[in-house]
Amino acid sequence: MTVVKSLFGNYFIIAPAVAWITAQIIKVFTGMFKERKFNLLTLLFSNGGMPSSHSSAVCALATASVIRFGVASFECALCGLLAIIVMMDASGVRYETGEQAKIINRITKELFSGKTEEINTGLKELVGHTHFQVFMGALLGVAVAILLSFVM
C-alpha cells in the first residue's frame, strides 16, 4: 500500500501524467473542431494533434524539476535535455514521417484505383506535430506543473 501511496504522492509522476491526460482530453475537442467528427478512442489515444501530449508531459517534468531542485541542478539539466529531444523529435522526424505517409497513401491509392485488387497501405498520417502544437503542449505542461506545485 505504501508503494501505491508513494506513486500517487510523487509530484514528478503526477505532474507529467496530469499534463499528458489533460493534453489528450483537449485533443478530443480540437480534433472535433478540425475534423468535424467525434471519435473518442481515436482522439484520446492517437499521436499527433493539438496540443502535443509528449511535449506537455516532458515540460511538466522539467518544470517540476526546476521548482523542486533549481535551475542549476542535475535533475533540471537531465529533464531539460529530455524535453528538448522529445519536442524536436515530435516536430521534426515524426512530423515528416506523417507527411511522407500522406504522399505514400495518395500514390498507392492512385496506382491501384479501379483495379480489382485494390491495395490500401493505410499508413498512419498523423504521427507528429507542428511547431505550434509542440509549443502549446509545452505551455500546458509548464502550467500544469506550476499549478500542481501549490497542491503537492
Steps between C-alpha positions, in 0.01 A plus 500: 500500500788737571628455144166606353479792743855602408423487129184711528678747726802537273496846341740381227258228390173687552596825320597332168205257525248779558656706219484201263138419587397865475660530156326182382163632622558834328580305180147359506359851464760638258464183292122537496534859386752419227358172369131579556448153646521335839702187564594487866738202486691628199526850639600393852762245400636628170834663427519847356241770542460806713659536755796264511454270798864391478612862532260569785624199697873569463457872564299424813784276617764762417302774673447281806876441519566876480246567775631231737875490423585834336629595157860404576418146608592175329132404496405819318774448241393141440128581472569806284711297258231230483236766429704651217560160338133397524371832365750508213406144408126575515525801270780369283539131421149390602336791316691421181409132536134600497549716191671211321215265598249741340694493173546122503129447573403737216739332252377154597137604462567649154702200381246241603170687454255322276684168521340191643784445743493845652773545758471742790822547697313687770815659638435724800520858384466679831811402694675831562433860590538846358723740691189676629351175636828424678516854641143480630572160656808645667299792642237260630766287671662801667161626620397160639828458690476850647136450607573160654799637690255693719305182577774239540 
